[in-house]
Amino acid sequence: MLTSTVKYTGELRSEATHLQSGTVIITDAPKDNHGKGEAFSPTDLVATALASCMISIMGIVSNKEGHTPTNGTLAEVTKVMYAEPRRIGEIHVTLTFPKNSYSDKERKIYENAAHTCPVAKSLHPDIKQVINFIWP
């Protein structure tokens, strides 16, 4: 079953459609690579997908195990590009949790869930993943 379609619309812009929901994401080449930078670049989406996956998996763990909820957790993402060849070299994610009473055990469980989410495990090992957890 197809997941999505991507159509090149010109001027280094693409339109991706998620087939199940109909959601559309526009991507632009970044300014530092001949683009306008008016939307997420494809590499921005990769970095952002890592954070989104981490937050989603922690939510699944919370719901499944009945742990303190992670609703309101904020992820801040920084993508670092390397040259020759041009590629994502590092992804920095800072996860700031809401003011809840997380036990030490829950913190360890959530941190493990984040580090082992499917996107984290799918990224090439040469991409440095720098993950910081900010607990209340």
N, CA, C and O of each residue as an XYZ file, in Angstrom:
544
protein
N       0.846     -1.177      0.000
C       0.000      0.000      0.000
C       0.893      1.241      0.000
O       1.825      1.342      0.798
N       0.607      2.167     -0.883
C       1.365      3.411     -0.949
C       1.166      4.236      0.311
O       0.080      4.260      0.891
N       2.235      4.913      0.727
C       2.190      5.794      1.891
C       1.919      7.228      1.473
O       1.096      7.921      2.071
N       2.630      7.665      0.430
C       2.526      9.060      0.024
C       2.916      9.221     -1.429
O       3.461      8.315     -2.058
N       2.618     10.411     -1.944
C       3.104     10.813     -3.258
C       3.828     12.135     -3.070
O       3.495     12.921     -2.183
N       4.818     12.370     -3.913
C       5.550     13.632     -3.875
C       5.619     14.171     -5.294
O       6.065     13.484     -6.213
N       5.170     15.417     -5.461
C       5.152     16.055     -6.777
C       6.084     17.258     -6.754
O       5.974     18.121     -5.882
N       6.996     17.312     -7.708
C       7.862     18.474     -7.857
C       7.066     19.569     -8.540
O       6.544     19.362     -9.636
N       6.963     20.748     -7.901
C       6.148     21.827     -8.449
C       6.984     22.945     -9.064
O       6.440     23.947     -9.528
N       8.297     22.776     -9.068
C       9.188     23.767     -9.655
C       9.835     24.657     -8.600
O       9.406     24.685     -7.447
N      10.849     25.367     -9.001
C      11.575     26.293     -8.134
C      12.040     25.635     -6.841
O      11.993     26.244     -5.771
N      12.491     24.377     -6.950
C      13.033     23.601     -5.828
C      12.014     23.355     -4.716
O      12.376     23.256     -3.543
N      10.751     23.260     -5.090
C       9.660     23.016     -4.141
C       8.966     21.711     -4.525
O       8.804     21.391     -5.703
N       8.561     20.968     -3.495
C       7.805     19.730     -3.690
C       6.568     19.757     -2.809
O       6.515     20.455     -1.796
N       5.579     18.982     -3.218
C       4.334     18.852     -2.470
C       4.130     17.373     -2.170
O       3.918     16.569     -3.079
N       4.195     17.020     -0.890
C       4.024     15.633     -0.466
C       2.615     15.455      0.095
O       2.157     16.255      0.911
N       1.935     14.400     -0.350
C       0.585     14.115      0.117
C       0.570     12.768      0.820
O       0.963     11.751      0.249
N       0.108     12.773      2.074
C      -0.085     11.543      2.836
C      -1.408     10.944      2.360
O      -2.467     11.545      2.540
N      -1.344      9.772      1.759
C      -2.520      9.227      1.075
C      -3.644      8.822      2.015
O      -4.811      8.952      1.645
N      -3.346      8.340      3.203
C      -4.406      7.910      4.107
C      -5.225      9.094      4.625
O      -6.443      8.992      4.766
N      -4.553     10.222      4.908
C      -5.262     11.363      5.513
C      -5.514     12.509      4.540
O      -6.403     13.332      4.761
N      -4.736     12.563      3.468
C      -4.843     13.682      2.545
C      -4.026     14.895      2.980
O      -4.044     15.923      2.304
N      -3.310     14.790      4.100
C      -2.483     15.899      4.576
C      -1.382     16.195      3.569
O      -0.778     15.284      3.001
N      -1.127     17.493      3.354
C      -0.117     17.923      2.390
C       0.991     18.663      3.122
O       0.728     19.508      3.978
N       2.226     18.340      2.780
C       3.400     19.040      3.298
C       4.163     19.606      2.105
O       4.461     18.898      1.144
N       4.467     20.885      2.188
C       5.279     21.541      1.167
C       6.724     21.540      1.651
O       6.980     21.834      2.818
N       7.663     21.219      0.785
C       9.074     21.337      1.123
C       9.755     22.271      0.138
O       9.402     22.339     -1.040
N      10.739     22.985      0.655
C      11.590     23.857     -0.155
C      13.036     23.479      0.082
O      13.394     23.002      1.159
N      13.856     23.690     -0.912
C      15.292     23.590     -0.672
C      15.671     24.725      0.277
O      15.101     25.813      0.198
N      16.631     24.479      1.177
C      17.030     25.542      2.111
C      17.808     26.648      1.404
O      18.359     26.445      0.322
N      17.844     27.813      2.032
C      18.551     28.954      1.445
C      20.016     28.648      1.206
O      20.596     29.127      0.231
N      20.630     27.848      2.088
C      22.054     27.543      1.922
C      22.312     26.476      0.854
O      23.449     26.050      0.652
N      21.242     26.050      0.172
C      21.397     25.093     -0.919
C      20.512     25.483     -2.100
O      19.815     24.643     -2.670
N      20.547     26.765     -2.458
C      19.914     27.314     -3.662
C      18.401     27.489     -3.574
O      17.768     27.840     -4.569
N      17.810     27.251     -2.404
C      16.358     27.333     -2.282
C      15.882     28.625     -1.638
O      16.669     29.513     -1.309
N      14.575     28.699     -1.472
C      13.953     29.865     -0.850
C      13.860     29.725      0.669
O      13.799     30.728      1.380
N      13.850     28.495      1.166
C      13.736     28.275      2.596
C      12.404     28.740      3.161
O      12.333     29.160      4.317
N      11.352     28.670      2.363
C      10.031     29.133      2.805
C       9.204     28.042      3.476
O       8.089     28.294      3.932
N       9.750     26.832      3.535
C       9.056     25.700      4.163
C      10.116     24.737      4.671
O      11.311     24.948      4.461
N       9.676     23.682      5.340
C      10.609     22.651      5.758
C      11.393     22.165      4.547
O      10.836     22.022      3.459
N      12.685     21.912      4.735
C      13.455     21.217      3.703
C      13.308     19.720      3.975
O      12.893     19.337      5.068
N      13.636     18.877      3.016
C      13.574     17.439      3.281
C      14.428     17.024      4.483
O      14.017     16.163      5.261
N      15.611     17.627      4.642
C      16.445     17.270      5.790
C      15.869     17.816      7.096
O      16.058     17.210      8.151
N      15.166     18.956      7.041
C      14.455     19.451      8.227
C      13.418     18.422      8.668
O      13.254     18.167      9.861
N      12.723     17.835      7.702
C      11.694     16.848      8.030
C      12.297     15.614      8.692
O      11.696     15.041      9.601
N      13.481     15.200      8.242
C      14.144     14.050      8.869
C      14.430     14.358     10.331
O      14.118     13.552     11.209
N      15.024     15.523     10.599
C      15.356     15.899     11.973
C      14.095     16.037     12.821
O      14.057     15.597     13.970
N      13.080     16.643     12.252
C      11.821     16.836     12.964
C      11.118     15.502     13.203
O      10.477     15.311     14.237
N      11.237     14.587     12.253
C      10.639     13.256     12.410
C      11.246     12.524     13.599
O      10.548     11.775     14.283
N      12.538     12.728     13.856
C      13.160     12.093     15.007
C      12.476     12.553     16.295
O      12.104     11.729     17.130
N      12.313     13.847     16.454
C      11.678     14.377     17.666
C      10.219     13.932     17.769
O       9.760     13.553     18.847
N       9.506     13.977     16.672
C       8.099     13.569     16.668
C       7.963     12.099     17.035
O       7.056     11.724     17.779
N       8.849     11.274     16.523
C       8.824      9.844     16.828
C       9.095      9.619     18.317
O       8.417      8.819     18.962
N      10.081     10.323     18.852
C      10.400     10.178     20.278
C       9.193     10.520     21.146
O       8.843      9.777     22.062
N       8.567     11.650     20.847
C       7.407     12.084     21.630
C       6.252     11.098     21.480
O       5.563     10.797     22.455
N       6.038     10.599     20.274
C       4.951      9.632     20.037
C       5.172      8.334     20.802
O       4.247      7.810     21.421
N       6.386      7.820     20.760
C       6.686      6.555     21.440
C       6.561      6.716     22.953
O       6.066      5.816     23.632
N       7.006      7.856     23.485
C       6.841      8.095     24.924
C       5.354      8.149     25.291
O       4.959      7.654     26.346
N       4.542      8.740     24.435
C       3.098      8.774     24.664
C       2.487      7.385     24.642
O       1.611      7.071     25.448
N       2.949      6.559     23.723
C       2.461      5.173     23.653
C       2.813      4.432     24.943
O       1.976      3.732     25.514
N       4.056      4.590     25.395
C       4.495      3.936     26.629
C       3.657      4.418     27.807
O       3.229      3.619     28.640
N       3.427      5.721     27.873
C       2.627      6.291     28.964
C       1.225      5.690     28.980
O       0.735      5.270     30.028
N       0.585      5.652     27.816
C      -0.779      5.115     27.721
C      -0.827      3.625     28.026
O      -1.718      3.159     28.737
N       0.117      2.892     27.494
C       0.131      1.430     27.627
C       0.436      0.987     29.055
O      -0.174      0.050     29.569
N       1.387      1.672     29.688
C       1.850      1.253     31.008
C       1.196      2.023     32.155
O       1.401      1.684     33.321
N       0.409      3.061     31.835
C      -0.247      3.839     32.876
C       0.704      4.738     33.647
O       0.445      5.066     34.805
N       1.812      5.144     33.011
C       2.779      6.035     33.647
C       2.270      7.473     33.621
O       1.271      7.783     32.972
N       2.978      8.341     34.338
C       2.643      9.760     34.348
C       2.610     10.262     32.908
O       3.556     10.016     32.159
N       1.544     10.961     32.496
C       1.406     11.419     31.111
C       2.535     12.364     30.676
O       3.106     13.099     31.482
N       2.829     12.317     29.391
C       3.848     13.190     28.813
C       3.230     14.320     28.000
O       3.943     15.051     27.314
N       1.895     14.470     28.072
C       1.212     15.531     27.329
C       1.859     16.874     27.645
O       2.097     17.193     28.809
N       2.138     17.651     26.623
C       2.749     18.957     26.816
C       4.258     18.950     26.674
O       4.887     20.007     26.733
N       4.851     17.779     26.487
C       6.301     17.713     26.284
C       6.653     18.486     25.016
O       6.000     18.332     23.983
N       7.681     19.311     25.104
C       8.128     20.132     23.983
C       9.476     19.641     23.495
O      10.388     19.415     24.291
N       9.604     19.475     22.190
C      10.881     19.102     21.585
C      11.406     20.277     20.774
O      10.697     20.838     19.938
N      12.650     20.638     21.028
C      13.331     21.654     20.235
C      14.394     20.932     19.422
O      15.176     20.152     19.965
N      14.421     21.191     18.123
C      15.249     20.430     17.192
C      16.243     21.345     16.488
O      15.884     22.416     15.997
N      17.493     20.907     16.448
C      18.519     21.595     15.663
C      19.172     20.571     14.752
O      19.649     19.530     15.204
N      19.185     20.880     13.473
C      19.821     20.025     12.472
C      21.147     20.660     12.093
O      21.211     21.858     11.818
N      22.206     19.860     12.077
C      23.525     20.352     11.692
C      23.930     19.631     10.412
O      24.035     18.405     10.383
N      24.157     20.408      9.355
C      24.571     19.837      8.074
C      26.090     19.766      7.994
O      26.788     20.664      8.465
N      26.592     18.697      7.398
C      28.016     18.537      7.120
C      28.208     18.668      5.608
O      27.262     18.531      4.832
N      29.423     18.928      5.218
C      29.748     19.083      3.792
C      30.588     17.899      3.313
O      31.198     17.181      4.105
N      30.598     17.725      2.015
C      31.448     16.774      1.288
C      31.441     15.371      1.859
O      32.406     15.002      2.529
N      30.448     14.595      1.645
C      29.243     14.976      0.917
C      28.257     15.708      1.830
O      28.242     15.511      3.045
N      27.441     16.550      1.214
C      26.427     17.285      1.967
C      25.450     16.269      2.553
O      24.881     15.443      1.840
N      25.274     16.355      3.871
C      24.424     15.384      4.560
C      24.093     15.914      5.954
O      24.712     16.865      6.431
N      23.114     15.288      6.596
C      22.843     15.587      7.999
C      23.970     14.965      8.808
O      24.214     13.761      8.720
N      24.653     15.781      9.590
C      25.742     15.273     10.420
C      25.323     15.061     11.860
O      25.769     14.121     12.518
N      24.453     15.953     12.348
C      24.006     15.870     13.733
C      22.552     16.317     13.820
O      22.097     17.186     13.076
N      21.847     15.699     14.748
C      20.506     16.161     15.108
C      20.499     16.309     16.628
O      20.762     15.356     17.362
N      20.193     17.519     17.079
C      20.105     17.804     18.510
C      18.625     17.953     18.860
O      17.903     18.724     18.227
N      18.188     17.218     19.862
C      16.804     17.305     20.325
C      16.829     17.548     21.829
O      17.432     16.785     22.585
N      16.172     18.610     22.246
C      15.974     18.864     23.676
C      14.506     18.644     23.979
O      13.637     19.316     23.424
N      14.240     17.698     24.864
C      12.876     17.362     25.271
C      12.634     17.951     26.653
O      13.296     17.581     27.622
N      11.677     18.875     26.733
C      11.326     19.504     27.997
C       9.957     18.991     28.422
O       8.963     19.168     27.718
N       9.927     18.359     29.573
C       8.715     17.719     30.061
C       7.895     18.686     30.910
O       8.444     19.594     31.533
N       6.572     18.484     30.929
C       5.710     19.337     31.754
C       5.918     19.039     33.234
O       6.535     18.041     33.607
N       5.393     19.920     34.057
C       5.542     19.777     35.513
C       4.619     18.683     36.025
O       3.469     18.930     36.388
N       5.152     17.474     36.044
C       4.478     16.309     36.606
C       5.461     15.633     37.545
O       6.660     15.908     37.502
N       4.964     14.767     38.376
C       5.834     14.059     39.322
C       6.309     12.759     38.695
O       5.751     11.695     38.962
N       7.348     12.844     37.856
C       7.894     11.650     37.212
C       8.834     10.944     38.188
O       9.717     11.569     38.775
N       8.636      9.649     38.354
C       9.552      8.877     39.198
C      10.854      8.658     38.433
O      10.898      8.829     37.215
N      11.899      8.285     39.136
C      13.173      7.975     38.475
C      12.991      6.831     37.482
O      13.589      6.834     36.406
N      12.165      5.856     37.846
C      11.904      4.718     36.961
C      11.220      5.198     35.679
O      11.600      4.782     34.584
N      10.210      6.073     35.805
C       9.514      6.583     34.619
C      10.473      7.369     33.730
O      10.442      7.234     32.507
N      11.311      8.179     34.336
C      12.277      8.949     33.544
C      13.168      8.028     32.727
O      13.412      8.287     31.548
N      13.647      6.977     33.327
C      14.502      6.019     32.610
C      13.730      5.331     31.486
O      14.252      5.138     30.389
N      12.493      4.970     31.771
C      11.656      4.312     30.751
C      11.433      5.256     29.573
O      11.569      4.845     28.420
N      11.094      6.512     29.844
C      10.851      7.469     28.770
C      12.128      7.765     27.984
O      12.091      7.866     26.758
N      13.231      7.899     28.669
C      14.496      8.161     27.977
C      14.872      6.993     27.076
O      15.336      7.198     25.954
N      14.675      5.770     27.558
C      14.948      4.597     26.732
C      14.016      4.557     25.522
O      14.445      4.251     24.410
N      12.739      4.869     25.747
C      11.775      4.884     24.639
C      12.214      5.881     23.567
O      12.146      5.586     22.374
N      12.659      7.051     23.992
C      13.093      8.070     23.032
C      14.299      7.585     22.229
O      14.327      7.715     21.005
N      15.281      7.035     22.910
C      16.514      6.591     22.236
C      16.287      5.399     21.304
O      17.079      5.161     20.393
N      15.217      4.662     21.533
C      14.982      3.455     20.733
C      13.753      3.573     19.832
O      13.239      2.561     19.356
N      13.277      4.796     19.595
C      12.126      4.950     18.701
C      12.521      4.522     17.284
O      13.707      4.522     16.953
N      11.557      4.163     16.454
C      11.876      3.672     15.116
C      12.717      4.618     14.256
O      13.581      4.155     13.511
N      12.488      5.912     14.340
C      13.292      6.834     13.535
C      14.731      6.859     14.045
O      15.668      6.843     13.247
N      14.917      6.897     15.361
C      16.273      6.887     15.925
C      17.027      5.647     15.467
O      18.215      5.720     15.151
N      16.346      4.522     15.430
C      16.981      3.279     15.020
C      17.149      3.167     13.500
O      17.908      2.320     13.028
N      16.460      4.001     12.742
C      16.539      3.952     11.280
C      17.583      4.889     10.704
O      18.025      4.705      9.570
N      17.979      5.889     11.472
C      18.971      6.839     10.977
C      20.345      6.174     10.878
O      20.680      5.292     11.668
N      21.121      6.608      9.907
C      22.464      6.059      9.727
C      23.291      6.313     10.987
O      23.188      7.384     11.586
N      24.103      5.348     11.390
C      24.896      5.525     12.616
C      25.896      6.684     12.541
O      26.382      7.133     13.579
N      26.212      7.175     11.349
C      27.110      8.330     11.230
C      26.442      9.636     11.649
O      27.124     10.631     11.894
N      25.110      9.639     11.734
C      24.399     10.840     12.176
C      24.420     10.864     13.695
O      23.863      9.986     14.354
N      25.070     11.881     14.236
C      25.181     12.014     15.687
C      23.846     12.511     16.244
O      23.355     13.569     15.850
N      23.267     11.738     17.161
C      22.013     12.115     17.813
C      22.348     12.609     19.224
O      22.789     11.837     20.076
N      22.132     13.895     19.452
C      22.400     14.499     20.755
C      21.042     14.794     21.391
O      20.335     15.710     20.972
N      20.692     14.011     22.400
C      19.367     14.106     23.005
C      19.517     14.573     24.454
O      20.251     13.975     25.240
N      18.810     15.650     24.788
C      18.817     16.182     26.155
C      17.405     16.115     26.711
O      16.434     16.443     26.029
N      17.309     15.685     27.957
C      16.023     15.574     28.643
C      15.990     16.607     29.758
O      16.868     16.630     30.620
N      14.977     17.459     29.737
C      14.798     18.474     30.772
C      13.569     18.063     31.592
O      12.438     18.106     31.106
N      13.814     17.667     32.832
C      12.745     17.221     33.718
C      12.413     18.333     34.697
O      13.305     19.070     35.116
N      11.130     18.471     35.074
C      10.755     19.544     36.012
C      11.330     19.295     37.405
O      11.113     20.096     38.314
